[in-house]
Amino acid sequence: MTNNPLNLDEAVEWAGLWWLPDDPDERIPGTLRYDGEGSLSLALIGAFEDRIMSNYAPGAIASHEGTRTWDVIHGVAEQHEITLLDCVPTSGKRVMSSRVKSPDTQTVMATIAIIGAHVSGEDDAAFAAAEVSVEDLGFWAASSAFMGSFGASDGKIDGTGTISVKPVEAQTVTVDGTEYRLAHTHTLPSFDHCKGRTVGRMCDTASVRVCRAEPFTLSAALEATRLIQDLISLAIHRAAGVIWLRLEVAETKSVPPEEHPLSRRRADVLYSPIGLGKHDAKVVEPRRVFFTCRELPFEKVVPRWCETHGRLRAATNMILGLRYAPAHFIENNLLTAVGAAEVLHRSLHIDENPFPVEVFAKMREAMLGQVPEEYRDRFKAAIRNDPTLRDRLRALAVRPDTEAIAQLVPDIDHWAKRTTRARNDLAHGGKTPAHSIDELIAIVESTTAVVILNILHELGLPAERQRQIVREHPQFRKVSQEVREWLVAPELKF
């Protein structure tokens, strides 16, 4: 197996033999192809039985509608063990009778391919560690194995220079028994001698290795990948695609003390993640990044993110969803942004009941006494001592740094009022007649920004950095301008 992981944005194929786990002796030749966009197809010269059949009497077989699917297909190809998961036949050609005898053919689509190991499924605890690289991870790490300098004589660049390499010490932190390790891997120098030029080349790759005390499953590895992917997406304020995912296979054989253990086998995972990374794309602009490991060191931000991601998962998923798969209609984005704010407020367990519990209980009993018996249960369910959406928005706006919020949303009451009305008009009335498209855009963007600032605040981002984001981040500066135009009460504009 090659030392380099398989990039998810590069096409590749393997020719080999394939079989179903419960019938390993029936092996069918074929070629597995990955298209570099998340799609896997297996073209077989031969076919697995995909008809659904049953024996309704001795010697009598009935064929039913539909086709079979397979949870797992195993294969060997080009010195690799390969596992295909969630497999569905999409086409096939069976020759029932013909003058010339030829093999059947079949095409099978798979959801996931593990190149380098045979496992029984996503829940097979067959792996000791997972290593993942996502877009802009190297920039977010705020470290590099490379250093460069220009030669200068008399204050002028003289054409000389150096590029030096110094290994970067890995950063490690353990959270609830799981170890997260941020590491850099660099290649040795190489030279491409072309007819018209010579190019010197080295590569520095950042990755995060996740390891647990006990072997874990592919499902757990995919969950850990998503955790890292979401952290970088939040930090750089755009969807960070997965570039590659590699697993270390947990070996079951013991090694005698006098022998040196062999290097652990590695298996690459090919699949379609939420956000597929482009390994050769340009890095994000620094001014568009919320934070790196320079502002929140790796050993501090990972434990905070693990806790915050678990506690605020629904809200963070909704906000990050606007980055991974933004909707094309403002109404969808409105419901998502305001819904994320409401969910975030609930998840933060902010205790802001409109009325004291004892007072509310007496008020409700008094009101129920005036309601006919047949309507009492319905009326009782409708009366709740919960804050309104407007209350929730105002509460969220006072949690991050005060100066940052004041610059972003200078009139909190008016913003909360207009945002609440826009959501209610859409959710309860089916339209937003009182709002222009420009105002709706300002509502969506400002509400999203308030939610993001709250999440950054929960991660412990310093107040000064929050203010700097609002002042200097291109999108937040634009949001501030839109809010001042559309979401400030008229009497406060002058």
Residue pairs with C-beta under 8 A, 6 or more apart in sequence:
1 79
1 80
1 116
1 265
1 266
5 131
5 133
5 244
5 245
5 246
5 268
6 12
6 115
6 244
6 268
6 270
7 243
7 244
7 277
7 279
8 36
8 38
8 241
8 242
8 243
8 244
8 245
8 270
8 271
8 273
8 276
8 277
9 36
9 37
9 243
9 276
9 277
9 278
9 279
10 36
10 279
11 33
11 34
11 35
11 36
12 33
12 34
12 36
13 31
13 32
13 33
13 34
14 31
14 32
14 75
14 77
14 78
14 80
14 82
14 115
15 29
15 30
15 31
15 32
15 77
15 78
16 29
16 30
16 31
16 32
16 75
16 76
16 77
16 78
16 80
16 82
17 27
17 28
17 29
17 30
17 75
17 76
17 77
18 27
18 28
18 29
18 30
18 32
18 42
18 44
18 73
18 74
18 75
18 84
19 25
19 26
19 27
19 28
19 73
19 74
19 75
20 26
20 48
20 70
20 72
20 73
20 74
21 72
21 73
21 74
21 120
24 74
28 44
28 45
28 46
28 47
28 48
29 44
29 45
29 46
30 42
30 43
30 44
30 45
30 46
31 42
31 43
32 40
32 41
32 42
32 75
32 77
32 82
32 84
32 110
32 113
33 40
33 41
33 42
33 43
34 40
34 113
34 270
35 41
37 272
37 276
38 271
38 272
38 273
38 276
39 109
39 272
40 84
40 109
40 110
40 111
40 112
40 113
40 270
40 271
41 90
41 107
41 108
41 109
41 110
42 73
42 75
42 84
42 87
42 107
42 108
42 109
42 110
43 105
43 106
43 107
44 105
44 106
44 107
44 108
45 103
45 105
46 103
46 104
46 105
46 106
47 92
47 94
47 104
47 105
47 106
48 68
48 70
48 73
48 89
48 106
48 108
49 68
50 67
50 68
50 89
50 92
50 106
51 63
51 64
51 67
51 68
52 63
52 64
52 65
52 66
52 67
52 68
53 61
53 62
53 63
53 64
54 61
54 62
54 64
55 61
55 62
56 62
67 88
67 89
68 89
69 86
69 87
69 88
69 89
70 87
70 108
71 85
71 86
71 87
71 121
72 83
72 84
72 85
72 87
72 119
72 120
72 121
73 83
73 84
73 87
73 108
73 110
74 81
74 82
74 83
74 84
74 118
75 81
75 82
75 83
75 84
76 82
80 115
80 116
81 116
81 117
81 118
82 113
82 114
82 115
82 116
82 118
83 113
83 114
83 117
83 118
83 119
84 108
84 110
84 112
84 113
85 110
85 111
85 112
85 113
85 114
85 121
85 122
85 218
86 110
86 111
86 112
87 108
87 109
87 110
87 111
88 108
88 109
88 110
89 106
89 107
89 108
89 109
90 107
90 108
90 109
91 106
91 107
92 104
92 105
92 106
92 107
93 104
93 105
93 106
94 104
95 101
95 102
95 103
95 104
111 271
111 272
112 122
112 218
112 269
112 270
112 271
113 269
113 270
113 271
114 218
114 247
114 267
114 268
114 269
115 267
115 268
115 269
115 270
116 247
116 249
116 265
116 266
116 267
116 268
117 126
117 127
117 247
117 249
117 265
117 267
119 126
119 218
121 218
122 217
122 218
122 219
122 222
123 217
123 218
123 219
124 217
124 218
125 214
125 215
125 216
125 217
125 250
126 215
126 217
126 218
126 249
126 250
127 215
127 216
127 217
127 218
127 221
127 247
127 248
127 249
127 250
127 267
128 211
128 215
128 216
128 248
128 249
128 250
128 251
128 264
129 209
129 210
129 211
129 212
129 247
129 248
130 209
130 210
130 211
130 216
130 220
130 221
130 224
130 225
130 245
130 246
130 247
130 248
131 207
131 208
131 209
131 210
131 245
131 246
131 247
131 248
132 207
132 208
132 210
132 224
132 225
132 228
132 229
132 242
132 244
132 245
132 246
133 205
133 206
133 207
133 208
133 242
133 243
133 244
133 277
133 279
134 228
134 229
134 232
134 240
134 241
134 242
134 243
134 277
135 232
135 240
135 241
135 243
135 275
135 277
135 278
135 281
135 284
136 232
136 236
136 240
136 283
136 284
137 206
137 207
137 208
137 228
137 232
137 240
138 144
138 184
138 204
138 205
138 206
138 283
139 236
139 283
139 284
139 286
139 289
139 292
140 232
140 235
140 236
140 289
140 292
140 293
141 182
141 184
141 206
141 292
141 293
141 298
142 292
142 293
142 294
143 168
143 184
143 206
143 293
144 168
144 184
144 204
145 165
145 166
145 167
145 168
145 184
145 186
145 204
146 163
146 164
146 165
146 186
146 202
146 204
147 163
147 164
147 165
147 166
148 161
148 162
148 163
148 164
149 161
149 162
149 164
150 157
150 160
150 161
151 157
151 158
151 159
151 160
151 161
151 162
152 158
163 200
163 202
165 186
165 202
167 184
167 186
168 183
168 184
170 181
170 182
170 183
170 184
171 181
171 182
171 183
171 293
171 297
171 298
171 299
172 179
172 180
172 181
172 182
172 299
173 179
173 180
173 298
173 299
173 302
173 303
174 180
175 302
175 303
175 306
176 306
177 212
177 213
178 210
178 211
178 212
178 224
179 209
179 210
179 211
179 212
180 208
180 209
180 210
180 298
180 302
181 208
181 209
181 210
181 211
182 206
182 207
182 208
182 293
182 298
183 206
183 207
183 208
183 209
184 204
184 205
184 206
185 204
185 205
185 207
186 202
186 203
186 204
186 205
187 201
187 202
187 203
188 202
189 200
189 201
189 202
190 200
190 201
190 202
191 198
191 199
191 200
191 201
192 198
192 199
192 201
208 228
210 221
210 224
210 228
212 220
215 250
218 247
218 269
221 245
221 247
221 269
222 245
222 269
222 271
225 242
225 245
225 273
226 273
226 274
227 305
227 306
227 309
229 240
229 241
229 242
229 273
229 274
229 275
230 309
230 316
230 320
231 301
231 302
231 305
231 309
232 240
233 239
233 240
233 275
233 320
233 323
233 324
234 290
234 316
234 320
234 452
234 455
234 456
235 289
235 290
235 291
235 292
236 284
236 288
236 289
236 290
237 288
237 289
237 290
237 323
237 452
237 473
237 475
238 284
238 288
238 323
239 275
239 320
239 323
239 324
240 275
240 277
241 273
241 275
241 276
241 277
241 278
242 273
242 275
242 276
242 277
243 277
243 278
243 279
244 268
244 277
244 279
245 268
245 269
245 271
245 273
246 266
246 267
246 268
246 269
247 266
247 267
247 268
247 269
248 264
248 265
248 266
248 267
249 264
249 265
249 266
249 267
251 264
251 265
255 261
255 262
274 324
274 325
275 324
287 472
287 473
287 474
288 473
288 474
288 475
290 452
290 456
290 461
290 469
290 473
291 301
291 456
291 461
291 465
293 301
295 461
295 462
295 465
296 304
296 459
296 460
296 461
300 460
301 459
301 460
304 458
304 459
304 460
305 459
308 316
308 455
308 458
308 459
309 316
311 347
312 344
312 347
312 348
312 455
312 458
314 343
314 347
315 340
315 341
315 343
315 344
315 347
315 451
315 455
316 455
318 336
318 337
318 339
318 340
318 343
319 336
319 337
319 340
319 448
319 451
319 452
319 455
321 336
322 333
322 336
322 337
322 448
326 333
327 333
327 336
330 437
330 440
330 441
330 444
331 426
331 432
333 444
334 422
334 423
334 426
334 432
334 440
334 443
334 444
335 423
335 426
335 427
337 443
337 444
337 445
337 447
337 448
337 451
338 389
338 419
338 422
338 423
338 443
338 447
340 447
340 448
340 451
341 392
341 393
341 396
341 447
341 450
341 451
342 389
342 392
344 396
344 451
344 454
344 455
345 387
345 392
345 393
345 395
345 396
346 392
348 399
348 454
350 392
350 395
352 387
352 391
352 395
353 360
353 385
353 386
353 387
354 360
354 385
354 386
354 387
354 388
354 391
355 363
355 385
357 385
360 385
364 380
364 383
367 379
367 383
368 376
368 379
368 380
368 383
371 379
387 395
388 420
389 419
389 420
389 423
389 424
390 416
390 417
390 419
390 420
393 412
393 415
393 416
393 419
393 420
393 447
393 450
394 412
394 413
394 416
396 450
396 451
396 454
397 405
397 409
397 412
397 415
397 416
397 450
398 405
398 412
399 454
399 457
400 450
400 453
400 454
400 456
400 457
400 466
401 453
401 457
401 463
401 466
401 467
403 463
403 467
404 453
404 463
404 466
404 467
404 469
404 470
405 412
405 450
405 453
407 467
407 470
407 471
407 480
408 446
408 449
408 450
408 453
408 470
408 476
408 479
408 480
408 483
409 415
409 446
409 450
409 483
409 487
410 483
410 484
410 488
410 492
411 487
411 488
411 489
411 492
413 489
414 487
414 488
414 489
414 492
415 443
415 446
415 483
415 487
418 435
418 439
418 443
418 486
418 487
419 443
419 446
419 447
419 487
421 434
421 435
422 432
422 434
422 435
422 439
422 440
422 443
425 431
425 432
425 433
425 434
425 435
426 432
432 440
435 443
436 486
438 482
438 485
438 486
439 486
439 487
441 482
442 479
442 482
442 483
442 485
442 486
442 487
443 486
443 487
445 475
445 478
445 479
445 482
446 479
446 482
446 483
446 487
449 476
449 479
453 466
453 469
453 470
456 466
456 469
457 466
469 476
470 476
470 477
470 480
471 477
484 493
